[in-house]
Amino acid sequence: MRAIAFIACLSTVLTFSFNVLSNDSHANLEEIKVIGDKLFSDTTIVSPTSNISIEEMKNINLTTTEDVVAYEPSLVIRKRYIGDSNGTMGIRGSNMFQTSRSMVFADGLPLHYLLQTSYSGSPRWSLVGPDEMENAQVIYGPFSAEYSGNAMGGVVNITTRNPTKQRIVFQGTLFSQEYNQLSTDERYNGSKFFASYENKIGDLGVFFSLNHLANNGHPQSQFASQKTTFNASSSVVTGAINGVNEYGQDTIYYGDSGSEQVVTDLYKLKLNYDFKNFQLRGILAYENRDKEQNDLNNYLRDASGNPIFEDKVTFNGETFKTSSFGASAFQERAEERRSLLLGLGISGNLGESDWLFDIYATDFNILQDEAIRTGRNPADPTFASANASFKGRFTEYDNTGWQTLDVQTGTESLGGNDSMRLSLGIHYSHYELMIKPFRYDSVSNIQGKTRGVSGGETSTIAFFAQWGWEFVSDWDLALGLRYEKWQGRNGFFDNDSDGVLTGSENHPDRDENGISPKFSLAHFLTDSITVRYSVAKALRFPLVEELYQNVDETSEKSVANAGLKPEDGLHHNLMLEKKVKKGFVRLNFFHEEIKDVIFSQNVTLSGNVNVRTFLPVDKVTTSGIEFIFNQSKVMNSKLNTRFNMSYIDSEITKNTLDTSIEGKDFPRMPHLRANLIVNYPLMDNLEIAGSFRYASNSYGDLDNSDNVDNVFGAQDDYLFVNARTNWEFSQSTSFSLGIDNIFNETAYVHHPWPSRTVFLEAKTVLE
């Protein structure tokens, strides 16, 4: 039914568009300038914007798509290993776990995952192959009415190649990472293969690509426990390691999660057809993703050197319990995910006028998403008995996905006046999530009783208008307004084994609406110096997970909050920019105050029960300054550079639920960030590039009590230095050699960042 409704709605809109276009059969445009990923210009005029060209991408060890923005100002990508499905992004005053405050598009297709938040809400970067990208753009803040409050941090727009002629590409990459932490000393290897065919056949453009990635990522979790006292006797073990945790407490490390083995296959078909005055385009992306974690490292040994999988053990005369999960910490995990993303749009001119229009509809569907936990490690003597008691876990996503429809029109010459511009738009989106966890016997593959099925739906209808006026030669004014009507529907939580919902298990439906005004004023002091002030209100409505997803287990509980208010932000930006030869220098001063900040908070209750809740923080205030210097051919040399540095102070300024955290730093918000990319051509066919990424340390908890560095769970400072060499062997073939984290710095973003990694790449282009 959902797909039928989607097609019916789209057909109505497209039929209307064809009728409008048919009124003028004499229009003759040589090239359609408006396509699905093109923004109406006012968005980038009123918002600080950073652009990354395809030439600049060549200076990065770009193995997965999110790497393309990893060096941009005031931005962080939490990529724990190559192929990580949890590559979250934070921009400015929104940290890396506030994933609902950033948006990502590729050729107009939404990749942001506005169903869940935190690590589960990372953008679906893998639905775009990094080798098909042509350019990328970061738009900071919600200063344009074109975007919702989900752009509080910013927007990433990715454009892939548009076929102009026959072109065949083959590209292969090998990478290898050394890892030596605690008692694990291993080398983890992976590879990537990309192939594409594109052609322009008359008015039809065709692009097909395959992107295959296989990698063994390094261990993401280190298992530790604090010393305790038991009345019962326990086995004496060796192999554990004494240390401290992020709170400075004495801790015993006894194992790690081993390699995460991931395989991803992406199949992409992109078509566009040009008529005289418009373009029809379609995109289909199918992803097949598998992940296994079956090589866990248990450091504990008995007197005979055999591994010990007991819940309570004694090491050096001290007793401890192997985490709140006991021996299940060593359980194996496997995930299978199949996703389908569709996009269909039409763009063009409205008759012979200066008005352009763009209509784009998308549908994302999780065809299969299943995860299995085995309850115990197969080497554990209790493995069979634990599974006979259904200690394993099977989780699947059902009826999960989204649909969007955007209808936009705009002109750069309003009423024939070239000094005025106007863009108008309508947006509709619908998100649906259902998570079904069950007890499971992973030996016999038998599903047991439910662990609590939950889910629900949200939808939004929005209208926006953005008007600009260059009222004198050196002044520019822009005004915007966005109205949004949001709904929460069909929220439920069923924790009964019969799987039958009763009325008491349903959440009441909700309706909210709000208006977000925008203002921007610029003064062009000279042809090369611009000063622009922008201010915007933004509303970020709750996601399905925040409202409805609940977990009720013995040692883990997640409590959603169906009554959450929307986040309410007021954002300011003052930009000073000086154009220089082949580049620019820019300063941005920004300030934002956001009320009712939705944040996932963890509390440990008696009995080591971890409770995760979504509670609002009354107000978080962020102030910052960015310095950006981008220039090609610095001082008339061959050196090209991109440098940026930012200082950000993000503070919890009001919290009535717990006033003790007022004045604390907001979690995962480093005060300092800096990035540099330089490249220099040694010869016409040989180029070298170097880069670094820096961030100061931060906290993971609202009370800032996690203040110990360089341990699992910490939010460390880091300086990762990287290098790359590109060699054009022939007109059609090139090779690259790269190294990330040259000095093998050890740092944690709760999980360990990647250690030194070497890349070898070969590419052939046949035209």
VEXMI-20050 format. One line per field, with one value per residue (C-alpha): chain; x, y, z. Coordinates in steps of 0.25 Angstrom, whole numbers, always signed. Example, Ala and Ser with C-alpha at 12.3 -4.5 7.8 and 13.67 -1.06 7.14 Angstrom:
VEXMI-20050
ronu c(A, A)
X c(+49, +55)
Y c(-18, -4)
Z c(+31, +29)
This chain:
VEXMI-20050
ronu c(A, A, A, A, A, A, A, A, A, A, A, A, A, A, A, A, A, A, A, A, A, A, A, A, A, A, A, A, A, A, A, A, A, A, A, A, A, A, A, A, A, A, A, A, A, A, A, A, A, A, A, A, A, A, A, A, A, A, A, A, A, A, A, A, A, A, A, A, A, A, A, A, A, A, A, A, A, A, A, A, A, A, A, A, A, A, A, A, A, A, A, A, A, A, A, A, A, A, A, A, A, A, A, A, A, A, A, A, A, A, A, A, A, A, A, A, A, A, A, A, A, A, A, A, A, A, A, A, A, A, A, A, A, A, A, A, A, A, A, A, A, A, A, A, A, A, A, A, A, A, A, A, A, A, A, A, A, A, A, A, A, A, A, A, A, A, A, A, A, A, A, A, A, A, A, A, A, A, A, A, A, A, A, A, A, A, A, A, A, A, A, A, A, A, A, A, A, A, A, A, A, A, A, A, A, A, A, A, A, A, A, A, A, A, A, A, A, A, A, A, A, A, A, A, A, A, A, A, A, A, A, A, A, A, A, A, A, A, A, A, A, A, A, A, A, A, A, A, A, A, A, A, A, A, A, A, A, A, A, A, A, A, A, A, A, A, A, A, A, A, A, A, A, A, A, A, A, A, A, A, A, A, A, A, A, A, A, A, A, A, A, A, A, A, A, A, A, A, A, A, A, A, A, A, A, A, A, A, A, A, A, A, A, A, A, A, A, A, A, A, A, A, A, A, A, A, A, A, A, A, A, A, A, A, A, A, A, A, A, A, A, A, A, A, A, A, A, A, A, A, A, A, A, A, A, A, A, A, A, A, A, A, A, A, A, A, A, A, A, A, A, A, A, A, A, A, A, A, A, A, A, A, A, A, A, A, A, A, A, A, A, A, A, A, A, A, A, A, A, A, A, A, A, A, A, A, A, A, A, A, A, A, A, A, A, A, A, A, A, A, A, A, A, A, A, A, A, A, A, A, A, A, A, A, A, A, A, A, A, A, A, A, A, A, A, A, A, A, A, A, A, A, A, A, A, A, A, A, A, A, A, A, A, A, A, A, A, A, A, A, A, A, A, A, A, A, A, A, A, A, A, A, A, A, A, A, A, A, A, A, A, A, A, A, A, A, A, A, A, A, A, A, A, A, A, A, A, A, A, A, A, A, A, A, A, A, A, A, A, A, A, A, A, A, A, A, A, A, A, A, A, A, A, A, A, A, A, A, A, A, A, A, A, A, A, A, A, A, A, A, A, A, A, A, A, A, A, A, A, A, A, A, A, A, A, A, A, A, A, A, A, A, A, A, A, A, A, A, A, A, A, A, A, A, A, A, A, A, A, A, A, A, A, A, A, A, A, A, A, A, A, A, A, A, A, A, A, A, A, A, A, A, A, A, A, A, A, A, A, A, A, A, A, A, A, A, A, A, A, A, A, A, A, A, A, A, A, A, A, A, A, A, A, A, A, A, A, A, A, A, A, A, A, A, A, A, A, A, A, A, A, A, A, A, A, A, A, A, A, A, A, A, A, A, A, A, A, A, A, A, A, A, A, A, A, A, A, A, A, A, A, A, A, A, A, A, A, A, A, A, A, A, A, A, A, A, A, A, A, A, A, A, A, A, A, A, A, A, A, A, A, A, A, A, A, A, A, A, A, A, A, A, A, A, A, A, A, A, A, A, A, A, A, A, A, A, A, A, A, A, A, A, A, A, A, A, A, A, A, A, A, A, A, A, A, A, A)
X c(+0, +11, +18, +4, +2, +16, +14, +0, +5, +17, +9, -1, +11, +18, +5, +3, +18, +17, +4, +11, +23, +14, +9, +22, +28, +37, +46, +60, +70, +84, +86, +77, +84, +75, +76, +72, +84, +85, +81, +74, +85, +80, +83, +98, +97, +92, +99, +114, +118, +130, +132, +141, +144, +148, +163, +163, +157, +170, +178, +170, +171, +157, +152, +138, +129, +129, +144, +141, +136, +146, +155, +144, +143, +136, +132, +135, +133, +133, +139, +144, +149, +148, +134, +128, +113, +112, +120, +113, +115, +115, +115, +118, +109, +103, +112, +115, +103, +93, +91, +77, +83, +91, +86, +93, +88, +94, +88, +76, +74, +74, +85, +82, +75, +64, +58, +68, +79, +93, +101, +89, +85, +98, +95, +95, +108, +110, +99, +108, +121, +133, +138, +126, +126, +129, +128, +123, +118, +116, +105, +106, +94, +79, +80, +72, +57, +60, +64, +57, +62, +70, +80, +83, +97, +98, +96, +105, +101, +109, +108, +112, +116, +106, +109, +114, +121, +125, +134, +138, +145, +152, +158, +164, +169, +177, +178, +185, +185, +194, +188, +195, +186, +185, +188, +184, +195, +190, +189, +176, +174, +163, +160, +151, +147, +139, +134, +125, +120, +114, +110, +101, +93, +85, +77, +79, +90, +93, +102, +103, +113, +117, +125, +130, +137, +142, +150, +154, +153, +161, +154, +144, +141, +151, +145, +147, +142, +145, +150, +139, +137, +129, +125, +126, +139, +144, +154, +168, +173, +184, +185, +177, +183, +182, +178, +168, +155, +151, +146, +160, +155, +164, +160, +164, +164, +161, +158, +153, +143, +152, +151, +139, +138, +129, +125, +117, +112, +106, +99, +95, +87, +86, +78, +74, +67, +67, +56, +56, +53, +54, +61, +55, +64, +64, +73, +73, +83, +83, +92, +95, +103, +108, +116, +122, +129, +133, +148, +147, +160, +159, +171, +167, +174, +174, +186, +187, +186, +172, +162, +153, +138, +133, +125, +134, +149, +161, +173, +186, +177, +166, +153, +144, +132, +134, +125, +110, +108, +116, +122, +112, +122, +129, +117, +118, +110, +105, +97, +90, +85, +78, +74, +67, +67, +59, +58, +50, +50, +47, +54, +53, +47, +33, +30, +38, +39, +51, +45, +52, +45, +49, +41, +47, +42, +49, +46, +56, +52, +59, +57, +64, +72, +74, +84, +88, +95, +99, +98, +111, +124, +124, +136, +129, +125, +111, +109, +99, +91, +90, +84, +75, +70, +69, +80, +83, +76, +70, +66, +60, +54, +41, +32, +44, +47, +43, +37, +40, +34, +40, +33, +42, +42, +50, +55, +68, +60, +47, +37, +48, +56, +70, +73, +62, +61, +51, +50, +37, +35, +27, +32, +26, +33, +28, +37, +33, +41, +38, +48, +45, +55, +53, +60, +68, +74, +86, +90, +76, +73, +59, +53, +47, +38, +39, +48, +38, +34, +33, +32, +23, +23, +25, +22, +24, +18, +26, +25, +36, +39, +52, +53, +66, +68, +81, +75, +87, +100, +107, +96, +88, +76, +70, +57, +52, +40, +38, +25, +25, +13, +19, +11, +14, +6, +3, +14, +14, +22, +18, +26, +16, +20, +6, +10, -4, -5, -15, -20, -11, +2, -1, +4, -6, -4, +2, +1, +11, +14, +23, +29, +44, +48, +61, +69, +82, +88, +101, +110, +120, +131, +139, +139, +147, +142, +129, +122, +109, +101, +91, +81, +71, +61, +60, +51, +56, +44, +47, +50, +42, +53, +53, +38, +35, +47, +47, +56, +53, +63, +70, +82, +79, +67, +63, +52, +46, +39, +26, +24, +37, +36, +43, +57, +56, +69, +73, +85, +94, +106, +115, +124, +136, +142, +154, +156, +170, +177, +171, +165, +160, +161, +149, +145, +132, +127, +115, +106, +94, +84, +76, +65, +59, +71, +68, +79, +81, +85, +90, +88, +93, +84, +86, +89, +97, +84, +88, +76, +76, +66, +63, +62, +62, +73, +67, +77, +91, +98, +109, +119, +130, +140, +145, +157, +158, +169, +168, +177, +183, +197, +201, +210, +211, +217, +211, +206, +191, +186, +173, +174, +163, +163, +152, +149, +136, +130, +118, +112, +99, +93, +80, +76, +65, +65, +79, +84, +98, +102, +99, +112, +118, +123, +113, +118, +127, +130, +145, +148, +159, +159, +168, +170, +180, +182, +194, +198, +210, +212, +227, +225, +214, +210, +214, +208, +209, +200, +200, +189, +186, +173, +174, +164, +165, +159, +145, +135, +125, +116, +107, +114, +128, +133, +140, +153, +164, +170, +176, +167, +155, +142, +150, +148, +163, +170, +177, +186, +186, +196, +194, +200, +197, +205, +198, +205, +199, +205, +199, +187, +177, +184, +188, +194, +193, +200, +195, +197, +187, +192, +207, +212, +202, +196, +187, +174, +160, +146, +140, +145, +159, +162, +169, +184, +194, +188, +194, +187, +190, +181, +181, +171, +168, +159, +155, +149)
Y c(+0, +9, +7, +9, +22, +27, +24, +30, +43, +44, +41, +52, +62, +58, +58, +73, +76, +70, +78, +91, +88, +84, +99, +103, +93, +104, +105, +101, +100, +94, +89, +87, +95, +90, +75, +68, +72, +86, +96, +109, +119, +126, +115, +116, +131, +132, +120, +118, +108, +99, +92, +80, +78, +65, +69, +72, +58, +52, +57, +49, +34, +33, +19, +21, +33, +40, +42, +53, +63, +58, +71, +81, +92, +90, +76, +62, +48, +37, +26, +15, +6, +5, +0, +4, +5, +15, +27, +38, +52, +65, +79, +92, +91, +78, +66, +53, +46, +57, +50, +56, +70, +68, +64, +57, +57, +50, +55, +59, +45, +47, +38, +44, +33, +41, +28, +26, +34, +33, +22, +15, +28, +30, +34, +22, +27, +13, +16, +24, +19, +29, +27, +32, +46, +58, +69, +71, +83, +86, +96, +101, +103, +105, +119, +115, +112, +101, +92, +87, +88, +75, +85, +91, +86, +86, +79, +71, +71, +60, +61, +48, +49, +52, +44, +52, +41, +26, +24, +11, +11, +0, +3, -6, -2, -11, -6, -12, -7, -11, -12, -14, -11, -19, -34, -33, -31, -33, -27, -25, -25, -21, -18, -10, -11, -1, -2, +7, +9, +22, +27, +38, +31, +42, +49, +38, +37, +24, +21, +8, +4, -7, -4, -16, -14, -25, -22, -27, -16, -15, -18, -8, -12, -15, -23, -19, -20, -14, -22, -27, -37, -50, -60, -72, -77, -74, -80, -74, -69, -62, -53, -41, -27, -17, -2, +9, +13, +27, +30, +27, +15, +2, -7, -21, -23, -37, -38, -30, -32, -36, -33, -27, -34, -26, -28, -18, -18, -6, -7, +7, +10, +25, +30, +43, +47, +62, +68, +82, +89, +79, +66, +54, +46, +33, +26, +12, +8, -6, -10, -23, -23, -34, -33, -43, -43, -57, -55, -50, -49, -55, -52, -61, -74, -86, -93, -101, -90, -92, -80, -78, -73, -72, -60, -59, -61, -58, -51, -48, -50, -40, -45, -39, -41, -41, -29, -27, -37, -48, -58, -53, -42, -52, -56, -56, -46, -46, -36, -36, -24, -22, -8, -2, +13, +19, +33, +39, +54, +64, +78, +89, +103, +107, +111, +122, +129, +131, +121, +107, +96, +83, +71, +59, +47, +37, +23, +16, +2, -8, -21, -29, -25, -36, -38, -50, -51, -65, -63, -69, -72, -86, -89, -87, -100, -94, -90, -101, -100, -85, -86, -97, -86, -76, -67, -63, -51, -49, -35, -31, -18, -19, -9, +1, +12, +26, +33, +48, +57, +71, +81, +94, +106, +118, +130, +138, +150, +152, +160, +163, +170, +163, +169, +160, +145, +136, +121, +114, +99, +88, +76, +64, +52, +40, +31, +17, +8, -5, -13, -27, -34, -48, -58, -68, -82, -79, -94, -99, -86, -85, -72, -71, -61, -46, -37, -25, -21, -5, +5, +16, +26, +41, +50, +65, +74, +87, +100, +110, +123, +129, +144, +151, +166, +173, +186, +194, +190, +187, +182, +169, +165, +151, +147, +133, +126, +111, +105, +91, +82, +69, +57, +45, +33, +18, +18, +5, -4, -19, -27, -39, -52, -53, -42, -36, -21, -16, -2, +2, -2, +9, +23, +35, +41, +55, +67, +79, +91, +102, +114, +117, +131, +134, +147, +150, +163, +165, +177, +176, +186, +184, +174, +164, +167, +162, +163, +155, +153, +142, +138, +127, +120, +105, +94, +79, +70, +56, +44, +30, +24, +36, +35, +20, +10, +3, -9, -17, -27, -32, -24, -13, -4, +7, +16, +25, +38, +39, +53, +60, +74, +79, +84, +100, +107, +121, +122, +133, +134, +146, +144, +152, +148, +153, +147, +145, +141, +126, +125, +132, +135, +134, +137, +131, +135, +127, +126, +117, +114, +102, +99, +85, +78, +63, +55, +40, +38, +26, +22, +10, +5, -5, -19, -13, -10, +0, +9, +18, +29, +41, +53, +68, +77, +91, +99, +97, +109, +109, +120, +118, +124, +118, +122, +117, +119, +112, +115, +109, +113, +119, +131, +127, +113, +100, +98, +96, +97, +96, +100, +102, +103, +105, +108, +104, +105, +97, +98, +93, +106, +101, +87, +86, +71, +72, +85, +80, +79, +93, +100, +86, +84, +77, +63, +60, +75, +78, +92, +92, +86, +88, +81, +83, +78, +81, +76, +79, +73, +68, +66, +66, +52, +51, +58, +57, +61, +62, +65, +65, +65, +70, +71, +74, +64, +65, +58, +46, +49, +61, +62, +62, +51, +43, +51, +40, +40, +29, +18, +11, +20, +33, +44, +47, +58, +53, +58, +49, +51, +45, +45, +41, +40, +40, +35, +36, +24, +26, +34, +24, +17, +23, +18, +23, +20, +26, +25, +29, +32, +31, +33, +22, +30, +23, +30, +27, +32, +23, +12, +12, +21, +14, +12, +13, +9, +7, +8, +4, +8, +5, +12, +10, +19, +15, +26)
Z c(+0, +3, -10, -17, -10, -14, -28, -29, -23, -32, -44, -41, -39, -52, -60, -56, -59, -73, -76, -72, -81, -93, -93, -99, -109, -115, -104, -107, -96, -100, -86, -74, -63, -52, -47, -35, -27, -31, -20, -22, -21, -9, +0, -2, -2, +12, +18, +20, +10, +7, -7, -10, -24, -31, -32, -17, -14, -21, -9, +1, +4, +0, +2, +7, +3, +17, +15, +6, +17, +28, +26, +26, +36, +49, +45, +50, +44, +54, +45, +54, +42, +27, +24, +38, +37, +48, +42, +49, +46, +55, +50, +59, +71, +68, +73, +65, +72, +69, +55, +54, +53, +39, +26, +14, +0, -13, -26, -18, -11, +4, +11, +25, +34, +41, +48, +59, +66, +72, +65, +59, +52, +44, +29, +19, +13, +6, -3, -11, -17, -13, -28, -34, -27, -35, -24, -10, -3, +12, +16, +30, +39, +36, +30, +18, +18, +8, +19, +32, +46, +43, +37, +51, +49, +34, +20, +12, -3, -12, -27, -35, -50, -60, -73, -85, -93, -93, -81, -74, -60, -53, -39, -28, -15, -4, +10, +22, +37, +48, +62, +75, +88, +101, +97, +83, +72, +58, +44, +38, +23, +13, -1, -10, -25, -33, -47, -55, -69, -74, -87, -94, -105, -112, -101, -91, -81, -74, -62, -56, -45, -35, -22, -14, -1, +8, +21, +34, +44, +57, +70, +74, +89, +100, +111, +125, +139, +153, +165, +174, +185, +184, +195, +185, +180, +166, +157, +157, +144, +137, +125, +130, +130, +141, +137, +139, +132, +127, +141, +147, +154, +155, +144, +139, +124, +120, +105, +93, +82, +71, +57, +50, +37, +27, +13, +5, -9, -16, -29, -35, -48, -51, -64, -69, -81, -87, -95, -101, -88, -76, -71, -66, -56, -48, -39, -33, -22, -16, -5, +1, +14, +23, +36, +45, +59, +61, +65, +79, +88, +102, +110, +122, +123, +134, +139, +127, +117, +113, +111, +123, +120, +134, +140, +152, +153, +161, +156, +164, +177, +173, +169, +158, +149, +134, +132, +135, +123, +129, +119, +109, +106, +97, +89, +74, +65, +51, +43, +29, +23, +9, +5, -7, -10, -22, -27, -38, -43, -53, -55, -65, -69, -67, -81, -86, -73, -64, -54, -52, -45, -39, -34, -27, -20, -13, -6, +3, +8, +17, +10, +21, +33, +43, +54, +62, +76, +80, +95, +98, +90, +83, +91, +104, +111, +114, +99, +97, +110, +109, +95, +100, +109, +98, +103, +89, +82, +68, +64, +51, +45, +39, +31, +32, +22, +17, +6, +2, -8, -11, -21, -23, -32, -33, -41, -41, -48, -40, -49, -59, -48, -48, -34, -28, -26, -20, -18, -13, -9, -3, +5, +10, +17, +24, +33, +39, +48, +55, +62, +66, +76, +80, +89, +81, +80, +71, +71, +66, +59, +67, +70, +84, +91, +88, +96, +93, +79, +77, +66, +60, +49, +47, +36, +32, +22, +20, +12, +10, +3, +1, -5, -8, -12, -16, -13, -16, -23, -10, -1, -1, +7, +8, +16, +18, +24, +27, +32, +37, +41, +48, +53, +61, +58, +62, +73, +81, +90, +92, +102, +103, +97, +90, +81, +81, +84, +94, +95, +107, +99, +89, +90, +87, +73, +73, +64, +65, +56, +55, +47, +45, +40, +34, +31, +24, +21, +13, +10, -1, +4, -9, -20, -12, +3, +8, +21, +24, +36, +36, +47, +47, +56, +54, +59, +60, +62, +69, +62, +63, +71, +81, +82, +82, +82, +95, +100, +113, +116, +129, +128, +117, +116, +106, +110, +99, +101, +93, +99, +94, +90, +77, +79, +77, +72, +69, +61, +57, +47, +44, +32, +27, +14, +6, -8, -11, -24, -27, -13, -1, +14, +23, +37, +43, +56, +60, +72, +75, +87, +86, +96, +99, +94, +92, +97, +99, +114, +121, +135, +142, +153, +164, +159, +147, +139, +129, +125, +113, +112, +103, +113, +109, +113, +115, +108, +101, +97, +87, +82, +72, +62, +49, +41, +27, +17, +3, -8, -21, -26, -13, -15, -30, -26, -30, -15, -13, +1, +9, +24, +34, +49, +59, +74, +79, +93, +96, +109, +117, +122, +128, +132, +143, +144, +149, +152, +155, +141, +138, +133, +128, +114, +105, +102, +90, +87, +86, +88, +76, +63, +51, +37, +26, +12, +3, -10, -19, -33, -34, -49, -59, -56, -41, -29, -14, -4, +12, +22, +36, +45, +59, +71, +85, +96, +101, +110, +107, +119, +122, +136, +130, +140, +129, +130, +127, +114, +105, +110, +105, +107, +106, +96, +93, +86, +74, +62, +50, +40, +26, +12, -2, -15, -29, -41, -55, -62, -75, -81, -76, -64, -50, -37, -23, -10, +3, +18, +29, +43, +39, +54, +58, +69, +79, +82, +86, +82, +92, +82, +77, +65, +53, +55, +44, +30, +17, +4, -10, -22, -37, -47, -62, -70, -84, -92)
